Amino acid sequence: MKTAPLSLTLAAAALLCGCTTPEQLYSEAYGLYTAQRYSEALPKMREAAEAGFPPAQLALAKSFDFGQGVTKNPTQAAYWYRRAAMNGNANAQDNLGLCYYFGSGVNKDLAMAVMWHQRAADQNYAPAWNNLGLCYRNGEGVQQDEIRAAGCFRKAAELGNDAGQYNLGRCYYHGVGLVQDLEQARFWIERSAAQGYKNAQLFMQDNNWQ
């Protein structure tokens, strides 16, 4: 016999008992965050996160990561990124990969960084494709592979990621991982610069691209 999805079960239970669902708590907390009423937002966000709602877990992780309404706490940030990542949140998976890459809140582990970037990339999360490309380009956590790096940058670029567009443009410019093509280099770097990516804008200035 088929069972109702967990979210529907929770919603039905909430209606019967008059409880506030994790989704409702998250929505309320998000509104309070937007109004910068952090002391009111954080308890609601934490309650939604502890109830297992991935967007709340991600938001709480970022609060600790960037010190938004709380003191920065890399360990707590990594903990909540992991909770959300284990629940399949691609943004959290990519950020957990960065935690392992930099050793922020966890022991530095480049192989684990690659694993989490790959999980997020498998969900077509554009920044993860770029981060995975950097790992392959530099041989960090994986064997160096410039062809695969360029392929990852292409995935990120085609999904609209400004850093991926810039890195793909540089691959074309220098002929790294693919055949040198200055026209394609300019195409991708200009797209990145148009999104406001500073490195791309500086690259264009240095090369007198108007």
Backbone as ProteinMPNN parsed JSONL, in Angstrom:
{"seq_chain_A": "MKTAPLSLTLAAAALLCGCTTPEQLYSEAYGLYTAQRYSEALPKMREAAEAGFPPAQLALAKSFDFGQGVTKNPTQAAYWYRRAAMNGNANAQDNLGLCYYFGSGVNKDLAMAVMWHQRAADQNYAPAWNNLGLCYRNGEGVQQDEIRAAGCFRKAAELGNDAGQYNLGRCYYHGVGLVQDLEQARFWIERSAAQGYKNAQLFMQDNNWQ", "coords_chain_A": {"N_chain_A": [[0.843, -1.197, 0.0], [0.537, 2.197, -0.863], [2.129, 4.984, 0.724], [1.536, 8.256, 2.116], [3.47, 11.14, 1.142], [6.063, 12.398, 3.325], [5.991, 15.176, 3.844], [3.318, 15.805, 3.335], [2.078, 14.23, 5.231], [3.017, 15.422, 7.602], [1.884, 17.944, 7.294], [-0.843, 17.342, 7.382], [-1.051, 16.318, 9.976], [-0.391, 18.585, 11.378], [-2.557, 20.238, 10.843], [-4.554, 18.885, 12.213], [-3.75, 19.029, 14.885], [-3.29, 21.679, 15.262], [-0.736, 22.595, 15.128], [2.33, 24.316, 14.226], [3.848, 23.929, 11.129], [7.118, 22.762, 9.949], [7.636, 24.008, 7.5], [6.061, 26.302, 7.675], [7.229, 27.555, 9.883], [9.756, 28.053, 8.833], [9.081, 29.849, 6.774], [8.075, 32.004, 8.277], [10.373, 32.646, 9.749], [12.103, 33.339, 7.69], [10.931, 35.679, 6.737], [11.346, 37.3, 8.96], [14.138, 37.341, 9.001], [14.592, 38.78, 6.653], [13.664, 41.222, 7.457], [15.625, 41.814, 9.191], [15.309, 41.071, 11.82], [16.741, 39.388, 13.726], [16.94, 38.154, 16.278], [14.381, 37.245, 16.736], [14.005, 35.661, 14.526], [15.902, 33.557, 14.512], [15.304, 31.505, 16.548], [12.967, 30.336, 15.456], [13.935, 29.508, 12.964], [15.838, 27.66, 13.773], [14.203, 25.771, 15.024], [12.694, 24.823, 12.861], [14.795, 23.765, 11.386], [15.773, 21.77, 13.104], [13.625, 20.123, 12.986], [14.04, 18.922, 10.631], [13.81, 20.202, 8.155], [15.138, 20.892, 5.108], [15.681, 23.495, 3.713], [15.65, 25.251, 5.911], [17.705, 24.221, 7.461], [19.858, 24.753, 5.782], [19.734, 27.572, 5.725], [20.248, 28.166, 8.409], [22.822, 27.146, 8.626], [24.186, 28.93, 6.934], [23.819, 31.264, 8.38], [25.49, 30.842, 10.611], [27.839, 30.527, 9.203], [28.35, 32.986, 7.932], [27.964, 34.79, 9.939], [25.46, 35.994, 10.343], [23.327, 37.562, 12.231], [24.157, 36.003, 14.304], [27.104, 35.022, 16.178], [29.91, 34.215, 14.196], [30.457, 30.805, 13.507], [32.213, 28.302, 12.557], [32.149, 25.529, 13.035], [29.485, 24.942, 13.773], [28.312, 25.842, 11.428], [29.295, 23.989, 9.522], [28.152, 21.692, 10.606], [25.357, 22.098, 10.227], [25.292, 22.45, 7.481], [25.97, 19.872, 6.774], [23.753, 18.428, 7.755], [21.696, 19.409, 6.087], [22.815, 18.697, 3.634], [22.858, 15.901, 3.752], [20.201, 15.53, 3.532], [19.833, 15.964, 0.908], [20.089, 18.53, -0.198], [21.372, 20.526, -2.65], [22.806, 22.965, -2.659], [23.744, 23.036, -0.02], [25.309, 20.734, -0.062], [27.368, 21.496, -1.816], [28.466, 23.628, -0.356], [29.277, 22.271, 1.93], [31.274, 20.789, 0.777], [33.083, 22.882, 0.315], [33.692, 23.511, 2.945], [35.17, 21.24, 3.679], [37.229, 21.551, 1.839], [38.564, 23.904, 2.621], [39.013, 23.338, 5.247], [37.254, 24.287, 7.182], [35.562, 24.333, 10.047], [35.592, 21.612, 9.979], [37.893, 18.845, 9.69], [40.409, 19.388, 7.296], [39.946, 17.926, 4.153], [40.494, 16.934, 1.136], [39.591, 14.955, -0.599], [37.058, 14.385, 0.413], [35.935, 16.849, -0.039], [35.785, 16.884, -2.845], [33.985, 14.766, -3.19], [31.567, 15.789, -2.123], [31.19, 18.074, -3.689], [30.808, 16.777, -6.108], [28.407, 15.395, -5.631], [26.617, 17.525, -5.443], [26.964, 18.618, -7.988], [25.958, 16.556, -9.522], [23.324, 17.053, -9.273], [23.038, 19.088, -10.963], [23.838, 21.565, -9.944], [25.086, 24.587, -10.461], [27.365, 26.158, -9.328], [28.743, 24.095, -8.071], [29.71, 22.514, -10.164], [31.649, 24.259, -11.142], [33.39, 24.409, -8.905], [34.158, 21.759, -8.749], [35.508, 21.56, -11.158], [37.726, 23.187, -10.58], [39.029, 21.591, -8.704], [39.783, 19.389, -10.285], [41.394, 20.724, -12.133], [43.515, 21.611, -10.547], [44.388, 19.322, -9.376], [43.485, 18.518, -6.83], [42.445, 16.521, -4.361], [41.71, 14.761, -6.283], [43.067, 13.046, -9.161], [44.994, 15.125, -11.24], [43.411, 16.535, -14.045], [43.118, 18.072, -16.845], [41.447, 18.104, -19.06], [39.062, 17.04, -18.099], [38.562, 18.979, -16.203], [38.047, 21.236, -17.808], [35.696, 20.34, -18.977], [34.0, 20.297, -16.754], [33.952, 23.02, -16.133], [32.643, 23.899, -18.402], [30.098, 22.79, -18.047], [29.255, 24.265, -15.806], [29.37, 26.84, -16.893], [27.475, 26.749, -18.985], [25.23, 26.515, -17.485], [24.991, 28.993, -16.563], [26.723, 30.005, -14.627], [28.844, 32.474, -13.402], [31.571, 32.353, -12.599], [32.289, 29.884, -13.657], [31.971, 30.417, -16.378], [33.998, 32.285, -16.754], [36.271, 30.706, -16.098], [36.083, 28.724, -18.061], [36.441, 30.322, -20.294], [39.106, 31.099, -19.904], [40.338, 28.621, -20.191], [39.932, 28.197, -22.935], [41.374, 30.395, -23.854], [44.035, 29.888, -23.126], [44.361, 27.399, -24.163], [44.029, 25.1, -22.583], [43.171, 21.952, -21.698], [41.444, 21.86, -23.78], [41.14, 22.707, -27.299], [42.884, 25.619, -28.234], [41.097, 28.629, -28.605], [40.51, 31.7, -29.378], [38.304, 33.236, -29.991], [36.165, 31.875, -28.805], [37.093, 32.064, -26.211], [36.877, 34.8, -25.707], [34.117, 35.073, -25.985], [33.031, 33.628, -23.749], [34.28, 34.84, -21.559], [33.404, 37.45, -21.793], [30.682, 37.035, -21.314], [30.77, 36.295, -18.656], [31.839, 38.629, -17.499], [29.763, 40.38, -18.025], [27.958, 39.616, -16.152], [28.983, 40.726, -13.963], [31.248, 39.593, -12.855], [34.212, 39.982, -11.266], [36.909, 39.158, -11.817], [36.737, 38.458, -14.505], [36.116, 40.919, -15.653], [38.44, 42.345, -15.068], [40.253, 40.83, -16.53], [39.435, 41.375, -19.134], [40.036, 44.113, -19.247], [42.837, 44.025, -18.923], [43.543, 42.811, -21.281], [42.752, 44.616, -23.121], [40.171, 44.417, -24.189], [37.354, 45.65, -25.624]], "CA_chain_A": [[0.0, 0.0, 0.0], [1.309, 3.425, -0.949], [2.008, 5.889, 1.866], [1.612, 9.671, 1.744], [4.777, 11.757, 1.36], [6.264, 12.885, 4.683], [5.563, 16.564, 3.959], [1.857, 15.812, 3.406], [1.721, 13.655, 6.526], [3.275, 16.451, 8.597], [0.912, 19.012, 7.116], [-2.126, 16.851, 7.871], [-0.953, 16.235, 11.432], [-0.38, 19.951, 11.889], [-3.921, 20.749, 10.774], [-5.349, 18.232, 13.24], [-3.358, 19.435, 16.233], [-3.093, 23.124, 15.325], [0.693, 22.881, 15.235], [2.984, 25.024, 13.128], [4.713, 23.011, 10.394], [8.457, 23.288, 9.677], [7.562, 24.916, 6.366], [5.522, 27.574, 8.169], [8.266, 28.154, 10.723], [10.79, 28.573, 7.937], [8.539, 31.028, 6.098], [8.041, 33.084, 9.259], [11.76, 33.016, 10.059], [12.674, 34.016, 6.521], [10.413, 37.043, 6.743], [12.024, 38.028, 10.036], [15.505, 37.557, 8.525], [14.543, 39.865, 5.673], [13.469, 42.464, 8.223], [16.788, 41.89, 10.08], [14.88, 40.829, 13.203], [17.416, 38.111, 13.884], [16.667, 37.523, 17.567], [13.099, 36.561, 16.594], [14.081, 34.713, 13.413], [16.757, 32.398, 14.739], [14.647, 30.365, 17.214], [12.054, 29.692, 14.514], [14.74, 28.823, 11.949], [16.436, 26.483, 14.394], [13.151, 24.775, 15.247], [12.413, 24.211, 11.554], [15.977, 22.981, 11.012], [15.818, 20.568, 13.938], [12.528, 19.252, 12.531], [14.497, 18.232, 9.422], [13.447, 20.908, 6.919], [16.438, 21.25, 4.516], [15.947, 24.928, 3.509], [15.949, 25.869, 7.2], [19.041, 23.76, 7.833], [20.791, 25.521, 4.958], [19.715, 28.962, 6.176], [20.923, 28.219, 9.702], [24.252, 26.964, 8.337], [24.724, 30.179, 6.388], [23.855, 32.239, 9.466], [26.719, 30.588, 11.354], [28.973, 30.67, 8.288], [28.614, 34.394, 7.621], [27.731, 35.636, 11.096], [24.242, 36.777, 10.128], [22.477, 37.484, 13.411], [24.847, 35.218, 15.332], [28.559, 35.02, 16.046], [30.392, 33.196, 13.26], [30.814, 29.544, 14.145], [32.442, 27.358, 11.456], [31.762, 24.164, 13.403], [28.035, 24.873, 13.644], [27.996, 25.983, 10.003], [29.547, 22.697, 8.882], [27.164, 20.736, 11.129], [24.06, 22.29, 9.582], [25.466, 22.128, 6.055], [25.927, 18.408, 6.655], [22.371, 17.981, 7.94], [20.966, 19.716, 4.852], [23.426, 17.924, 2.545], [22.38, 14.524, 3.872], [18.805, 15.559, 3.086], [19.8, 16.118, -0.54], [20.13, 19.921, -0.648], [22.575, 20.683, -3.475], [23.546, 24.131, -2.182], [24.437, 22.609, 1.194], [26.355, 19.773, -0.446], [28.492, 22.248, -2.357], [29.089, 24.38, 0.728], [29.99, 21.314, 2.774], [32.512, 20.537, 0.048], [33.997, 23.998, 0.579], [34.158, 23.355, 4.327], [36.255, 20.259, 3.653], [38.327, 22.081, 1.026], [39.313, 24.9, 3.393], [39.171, 22.924, 6.635], [36.455, 25.217, 7.979], [34.592, 23.625, 10.877], [35.887, 20.181, 9.864], [39.283, 18.62, 9.285], [40.611, 19.53, 5.85], [39.934, 16.632, 3.48], [40.205, 17.284, -0.25], [38.798, 13.887, -1.221], [35.678, 14.604, 0.841], [35.473, 18.048, -0.752], [35.412, 16.454, -4.198], [32.793, 13.928, -3.119], [30.373, 16.611, -1.919], [30.996, 18.879, -4.905], [30.264, 15.892, -7.142], [26.997, 15.133, -5.321], [25.85, 18.717, -5.822], [27.033, 18.73, -9.448], [25.052, 15.539, -10.07], [21.993, 17.669, -9.288], [23.181, 20.234, -11.865], [24.043, 22.803, -9.204], [26.139, 25.193, -11.275], [28.62, 26.464, -8.619], [29.458, 22.856, -7.762], [30.463, 22.139, -11.359], [32.841, 25.095, -11.181], [34.303, 23.99, -7.839], [34.697, 20.456, -9.141], [36.494, 21.856, -12.183], [38.944, 23.687, -9.935], [39.711, 20.444, -8.094], [40.44, 18.631, -11.354], [42.445, 21.546, -12.733], [44.659, 21.734, -9.639], [44.761, 18.023, -8.829], [43.233, 18.562, -5.388], [41.461, 15.511, -4.002], [41.595, 13.865, -7.438], [44.207, 13.155, -10.072], [44.852, 16.288, -12.122], [42.861, 16.174, -15.348], [42.729, 19.357, -17.419], [40.321, 17.896, -19.976], [37.855, 16.914, -17.28], [38.338, 20.288, -15.596], [37.391, 22.078, -18.811], [34.333, 19.838, -19.117], [33.235, 20.766, -15.598], [33.743, 24.46, -16.306], [31.624, 24.065, -19.445], [28.795, 22.517, -17.431], [28.925, 25.42, -14.978], [29.167, 27.99, -17.776], [26.217, 26.597, -19.711], [24.159, 26.702, -16.514], [24.944, 30.411, -16.238], [27.605, 30.381, -13.525], [29.813, 33.46, -13.881], [32.933, 31.858, -12.392], [32.49, 28.816, -14.63], [32.149, 31.052, -17.68], [35.349, 32.86, -16.757], [37.275, 29.637, -16.129], [36.03, 28.106, -19.386], [37.083, 31.273, -21.198], [40.567, 31.004, -19.728], [40.764, 27.361, -20.807], [40.024, 28.46, -24.368], [42.417, 31.403, -24.111], [45.366, 29.289, -22.985], [44.39, 26.071, -24.762], [44.226, 24.125, -21.496], [42.071, 21.001, -21.606], [40.73, 21.884, -25.061], [41.895, 23.407, -28.339], [42.864, 27.071, -28.068], [40.134, 29.3, -29.471], [40.398, 33.024, -28.779], [36.941, 33.726, -30.169], [35.377, 31.269, -27.732], [37.585, 32.638, -24.957], [36.265, 36.115, -25.542], [32.673, 34.886, -25.816], [32.69, 33.207, -22.4], [34.739, 35.826, -20.578], [32.48, 38.582, -21.886], [29.437, 36.655, -20.632], [31.054, 36.357, -17.225], [31.989, 40.041, -17.13], [28.434, 41.004, -18.087], [27.272, 39.275, -14.901], [29.645, 41.442, -12.88], [32.342, 38.819, -12.252], [35.328, 40.928, -11.24], [38.093, 38.623, -12.5], [36.499, 38.547, -15.951], [36.21, 42.328, -16.016], [39.866, 42.709, -15.038], [40.891, 40.133, -17.651], [39.11, 42.146, -20.332], [40.812, 45.35, -19.192], [44.25, 43.701, -19.136], [43.736, 42.433, -22.685], [42.211, 45.717, -23.942], [38.952, 43.998, -24.878], [36.323, 46.677, -25.459]], "C_chain_A": [[0.873, 1.239, 0.0], [1.067, 4.279, 0.287], [2.141, 7.313, 1.389], [3.014, 10.195, 1.981], [4.861, 12.353, 2.757], [5.746, 14.3, 4.853], [4.043, 16.667, 4.087], [1.387, 15.265, 4.743], [1.889, 14.685, 7.632], [2.231, 17.55, 8.528], [-0.453, 18.592, 7.663], [-2.149, 16.791, 9.39], [-1.025, 17.618, 12.056], [-1.779, 20.539, 11.892], [-4.777, 20.173, 11.898], [-5.033, 18.753, 14.635], [-3.171, 20.944, 16.375], [-1.638, 23.519, 15.442], [1.172, 23.705, 14.053], [3.936, 24.066, 12.445], [6.109, 23.618, 10.225], [8.469, 24.283, 8.518], [7.061, 26.293, 6.798], [6.542, 28.303, 9.041], [9.35, 28.785, 9.867], [10.323, 29.848, 7.255], [8.505, 32.235, 7.039], [9.453, 33.589, 9.56], [12.395, 33.778, 8.91], [12.201, 35.467, 6.456], [11.09, 37.898, 7.798], [13.485, 38.298, 9.677], [15.538, 38.757, 7.583], [14.398, 41.216, 6.359], [14.604, 42.705, 9.217], [16.388, 41.792, 11.554], [15.414, 39.456, 13.624], [17.087, 37.406, 15.195], [15.338, 36.785, 17.56], [13.175, 35.45, 15.546], [14.798, 33.423, 13.792], [16.075, 31.248, 15.482], [13.7, 29.615, 16.291], [12.829, 28.907, 13.462], [15.365, 27.562, 12.527], [15.397, 25.382, 14.616], [12.803, 24.059, 13.944], [13.566, 23.324, 11.113], [16.036, 21.685, 11.807], [14.7, 19.6, 13.592], [12.864, 18.573, 11.208], [14.153, 18.9, 8.118], [14.719, 21.451, 6.272], [16.662, 22.737, 4.261], [16.275, 25.66, 4.809], [17.339, 25.463, 7.681], [20.108, 24.533, 7.068], [20.879, 26.966, 5.445], [20.439, 29.113, 7.506], [22.428, 28.052, 9.525], [24.879, 28.264, 7.839], [24.763, 31.278, 7.441], [25.145, 32.088, 10.265], [27.959, 30.806, 10.489], [29.358, 32.137, 8.111], [28.347, 35.341, 8.785], [26.521, 36.535, 10.935], [23.307, 36.576, 11.321], [23.051, 36.669, 14.544], [26.352, 35.406, 15.154], [28.967, 33.921, 15.07], [30.845, 31.955, 14.018], [30.986, 28.484, 13.061], [32.004, 25.927, 11.773], [30.261, 23.969, 13.27], [27.596, 24.993, 12.18], [28.16, 24.642, 9.296], [28.529, 21.655, 9.331], [25.836, 20.863, 10.391], [24.143, 22.114, 8.074], [25.359, 20.613, 5.857], [24.496, 17.887, 6.79], [21.562, 18.214, 6.655], [21.493, 18.891, 3.679], [22.943, 16.481, 2.567], [20.915, 14.412, 3.465], [18.678, 15.901, 1.608], [19.851, 17.536, -1.058], [21.446, 20.19, -1.371], [23.434, 21.858, -3.024], [24.366, 23.759, -0.946], [25.553, 21.621, 0.874], [27.592, 20.496, -0.973], [29.216, 23.015, -1.264], [29.816, 23.466, 1.713], [31.303, 20.914, 2.108], [33.541, 21.631, 0.286], [34.529, 23.945, 2.009], [35.327, 22.372, 4.38], [37.461, 20.782, 2.879], [39.202, 23.025, 1.86], [39.589, 24.457, 4.829], [38.441, 23.852, 7.579], [35.372, 24.466, 8.741], [34.732, 22.119, 10.844], [37.374, 20.052, 9.55], [39.387, 18.708, 7.769], [40.73, 18.153, 5.21], [39.516, 16.871, 2.033], [39.384, 16.214, -0.961], [37.323, 14.029, -0.841], [35.101, 15.842, 0.153], [34.987, 17.677, -2.147], [34.114, 15.654, -4.173], [31.528, 14.773, -2.992], [30.115, 17.55, -3.096], [30.366, 18.028, -6.007], [28.787, 15.602, -6.892], [26.125, 16.324, -5.728], [25.83, 18.886, -7.335], [26.096, 17.732, -10.115], [23.602, 16.03, -10.088], [21.967, 18.921, -10.169], [23.203, 21.568, -11.12], [25.28, 23.475, -9.776], [27.426, 25.52, -10.505], [29.435, 25.217, -8.294], [30.261, 22.364, -8.96], [31.741, 22.969, -11.452], [33.862, 24.654, -10.127], [34.939, 22.643, -8.147], [35.765, 20.641, -10.222], [37.806, 22.354, -11.606], [39.736, 22.548, -9.307], [40.44, 19.62, -9.152], [41.576, 19.429, -11.991], [43.714, 21.544, -11.877], [45.121, 20.399, -9.067], [44.592, 17.968, -7.324], [42.098, 17.605, -5.041], [41.2, 14.503, -5.097], [42.884, 13.992, -8.255], [43.97, 14.328, -11.022], [44.412, 15.841, -13.515], [42.316, 17.452, -15.98], [41.555, 19.236, -18.381], [39.017, 17.802, -19.185], [37.525, 18.245, -16.605], [37.59, 21.204, -16.562], [35.94, 21.642, -19.017], [33.444, 20.284, -17.973], [32.95, 22.26, -15.72], [32.661, 24.723, -17.36], [30.228, 23.826, -18.876], [28.343, 23.73, -16.622], [28.569, 26.621, -15.843], [27.818, 27.921, -18.47], [25.01, 26.734, -18.796], [24.098, 28.146, -16.008], [25.845, 30.866, -15.116], [28.719, 31.299, -14.011], [31.262, 33.004, -13.721], [33.257, 30.749, -13.389], [32.707, 29.366, -16.022], [33.557, 31.642, -17.807], [36.411, 31.768, -16.888], [37.27, 28.897, -17.457], [36.692, 29.019, -20.409], [38.594, 31.216, -21.107], [41.113, 29.694, -20.312], [40.917, 27.539, -22.311], [41.178, 29.407, -24.684], [43.813, 30.777, -24.098], [45.473, 27.919, -23.645], [44.658, 24.986, -23.742], [42.992, 23.229, -21.398], [41.206, 20.949, -22.843], [41.563, 22.703, -26.055], [41.765, 24.915, -28.143], [41.928, 27.712, -29.097], [39.861, 30.668, -28.854], [39.004, 33.616, -28.932], [36.017, 33.179, -29.075], [35.8, 31.81, -26.359], [36.902, 33.968, -24.683], [34.762, 35.987, -25.284], [32.321, 34.584, -24.365], [33.138, 34.226, -21.358], [33.862, 37.069, -20.612], [31.156, 38.27, -21.191], [29.614, 36.724, -19.119], [31.133, 37.8, -16.741], [30.647, 40.745, -17.101], [27.615, 40.698, -16.843], [27.93, 39.945, -13.7], [30.785, 40.691, -12.227], [33.645, 39.606, -12.391], [36.546, 40.421, -12.003], [37.948, 38.708, -14.013], [36.63, 39.982, -16.434], [37.667, 42.788, -16.048], [40.617, 42.062, -16.194], [40.654, 40.902, -18.943], [39.895, 43.46, -20.383], [42.279, 45.079, -19.51], [44.544, 43.37, -20.598], [43.16, 43.463, -23.673], [41.028, 45.266, -24.802], [37.883, 45.035, -24.603], [34.948, 46.1, -25.724]], "O_chain_A": [[1.834, 1.331, 0.764], [-0.036, 4.307, 0.835], [2.784, 7.569, 0.371], [3.688, 9.756, 2.912], [3.847, 12.769, 3.316], [5.133, 14.617, 5.872], [3.531, 17.496, 4.839], [0.423, 15.762, 5.323], [1.025, 14.82, 8.499], [1.749, 18.032, 9.553], [-1.135, 19.376, 8.322], [-3.138, 17.165, 10.02], [-1.629, 17.812, 13.111], [-2.156, 21.253, 12.821], [-5.617, 20.868, 12.469], [-5.926, 18.903, 15.468], [-2.922, 21.438, 17.474], [-1.329, 24.651, 15.814], [0.51, 23.782, 13.018], [4.76, 23.442, 13.114], [6.278, 24.832, 10.34], [9.206, 25.269, 8.54], [7.568, 27.319, 6.346], [6.695, 29.52, 8.945], [9.804, 29.898, 10.131], [11.074, 30.82, 7.165], [8.862, 33.346, 6.649], [9.698, 34.794, 9.617], [13.132, 34.74, 9.122], [12.982, 36.369, 6.155], [11.377, 39.073, 7.569], [14.018, 39.358, 10.005], [16.396, 39.632, 7.698], [14.939, 42.222, 5.9], [14.57, 43.663, 9.988], [17.048, 42.36, 12.424], [14.659, 38.509, 13.845], [16.966, 36.181, 15.22], [15.17, 35.807, 18.288], [12.498, 34.428, 15.661], [14.356, 32.331, 13.437], [16.251, 30.097, 15.082], [13.635, 28.386, 16.336], [12.451, 27.792, 13.102], [15.42, 26.525, 11.866], [15.685, 24.202, 14.417], [12.637, 22.84, 13.922], [13.35, 22.258, 10.536], [16.315, 20.623, 11.251], [14.801, 18.403, 13.864], [12.092, 17.753, 10.711], [14.192, 18.258, 7.069], [15.33, 22.373, 6.812], [17.75, 23.229, 4.563], [17.086, 26.586, 4.812], [18.066, 26.281, 8.245], [21.132, 24.92, 7.631], [21.973, 27.519, 5.562], [21.165, 30.086, 7.709], [23.216, 28.727, 10.187], [25.966, 28.647, 8.271], [25.645, 32.136, 7.405], [25.816, 33.075, 10.564], [29.005, 31.221, 10.988], [30.538, 32.487, 8.137], [28.485, 36.556, 8.642], [26.544, 37.697, 11.339], [22.597, 35.574, 11.417], [22.487, 36.646, 15.638], [26.813, 35.886, 14.118], [28.425, 32.816, 15.116], [31.527, 32.047, 15.038], [30.014, 27.832, 12.681], [31.544, 25.203, 10.89], [29.805, 22.964, 12.725], [26.646, 24.341, 11.747], [27.273, 24.21, 8.559], [28.091, 20.828, 8.531], [25.254, 19.86, 9.976], [23.178, 21.677, 7.448], [24.742, 20.139, 4.903], [24.075, 17.011, 6.035], [20.838, 17.33, 6.198], [20.72, 18.438, 2.834], [22.651, 15.904, 1.519], [20.444, 13.336, 3.099], [17.574, 16.106, 1.103], [19.671, 17.746, -2.258], [22.516, 20.093, -0.77], [24.66, 21.758, -3.008], [25.537, 24.123, -0.837], [26.624, 21.674, 1.478], [28.72, 20.153, -0.621], [30.446, 23.052, -1.243], [30.849, 23.842, 2.266], [32.317, 20.722, 2.78], [34.729, 21.35, 0.441], [35.683, 24.295, 2.257], [36.339, 22.627, 5.033], [38.601, 20.482, 3.236], [40.429, 22.95, 1.809], [40.323, 25.131, 5.551], [38.945, 24.174, 8.655], [34.386, 24.018, 8.156], [34.061, 21.418, 11.601], [38.03, 21.03, 9.19], [38.55, 18.164, 7.048], [41.512, 17.315, 5.66], [38.327, 16.994, 1.737], [38.57, 16.531, -1.829], [36.442, 13.818, -1.675], [33.921, 15.873, -0.195], [33.914, 18.101, -2.576], [33.247, 15.838, -5.027], [30.532, 14.511, -3.668], [28.965, 17.795, -3.46], [29.5, 18.496, -6.746], [27.996, 15.567, -7.835], [25.039, 16.153, -6.282], [24.804, 19.253, -7.906], [25.508, 18.027, -11.155], [22.763, 15.5, -10.817], [21.019, 19.705, -10.133], [22.663, 22.567, -11.594], [26.396, 22.987, -9.596], [28.506, 25.185, -10.993], [30.664, 25.266, -8.245], [31.37, 21.854, -8.796], [32.798, 22.444, -11.803], [35.052, 24.541, -10.419], [36.111, 22.414, -7.845], [36.796, 19.969, -10.208], [38.878, 21.987, -12.087], [40.965, 22.533, -9.366], [41.579, 19.202, -8.943], [42.609, 18.861, -12.347], [44.83, 21.485, -12.394], [46.124, 20.34, -8.356], [45.448, 17.437, -6.617], [40.94, 17.846, -5.382], [40.538, 13.491, -4.864], [43.675, 14.915, -8.063], [42.868, 14.498, -11.544], [44.963, 14.901, -14.086], [41.194, 17.867, -15.689], [40.755, 20.164, -18.503], [38.007, 18.401, -19.551], [36.356, 18.598, -16.453], [36.623, 21.864, -16.183], [35.059, 22.48, -19.208], [32.275, 20.611, -18.179], [31.839, 22.711, -15.443], [31.865, 25.652, -17.226], [29.29, 24.563, -19.182], [27.199, 24.171, -16.732], [27.6, 27.331, -15.572], [27.098, 28.917, -18.538], [23.906, 27.028, -19.253], [23.281, 28.487, -15.153], [25.745, 32.014, -14.684], [29.459, 30.944, -14.929], [32.089, 33.239, -14.602], [34.372, 30.683, -13.906], [33.533, 28.848, -16.772], [34.211, 31.507, -18.841], [37.337, 31.888, -17.689], [38.325, 28.483, -17.939], [37.417, 28.553, -21.287], [39.284, 31.277, -22.125], [42.215, 29.664, -20.86], [41.902, 27.094, -22.899], [41.877, 29.226, -25.681], [44.658, 31.088, -24.937], [46.557, 27.336, -23.686], [45.425, 24.059, -24.0], [41.903, 23.692, -21.058], [40.327, 20.094, -22.953], [42.566, 23.312, -25.683], [40.669, 25.426, -27.915], [41.961, 27.386, -30.284], [39.072, 30.783, -27.916], [38.57, 34.41, -28.097], [35.206, 33.905, -28.501], [34.971, 31.989, -25.467], [36.416, 34.226, -23.582], [34.206, 36.711, -24.459], [31.419, 35.205, -23.804], [32.435, 34.447, -20.372], [33.605, 37.675, -19.572], [30.571, 39.144, -20.55], [28.716, 37.159, -18.397], [30.567, 38.151, -15.705], [30.411, 41.607, -16.255], [26.685, 41.433, -16.512], [27.497, 39.761, -12.562], [31.254, 41.089, -11.16], [34.114, 39.86, -13.5], [37.155, 41.177, -12.761], [38.914, 38.993, -14.721], [37.191, 40.234, -17.5], [38.075, 43.526, -16.945], [41.515, 42.672, -16.773], [41.567, 41.063, -19.753], [40.363, 43.866, -21.447], [42.897, 45.817, -20.278], [45.645, 43.613, -21.093], [43.09, 43.223, -24.879], [40.889, 45.659, -25.96], [37.542, 45.271, -23.444], [33.951, 46.816, -25.634]]}, "name": "protein", "num_of_chains": 1, "seq": "MKTAPLSLTLAAAALLCGCTTPEQLYSEAYGLYTAQRYSEALPKMREAAEAGFPPAQLALAKSFDFGQGVTKNPTQAAYWYRRAAMNGNANAQDNLGLCYYFGSGVNKDLAMAVMWHQRAADQNYAPAWNNLGLCYRNGEGVQQDEIRAAGCFRKAAELGNDAGQYNLGRCYYHGVGLVQDLEQARFWIERSAAQGYKNAQLFMQDNNWQ"}
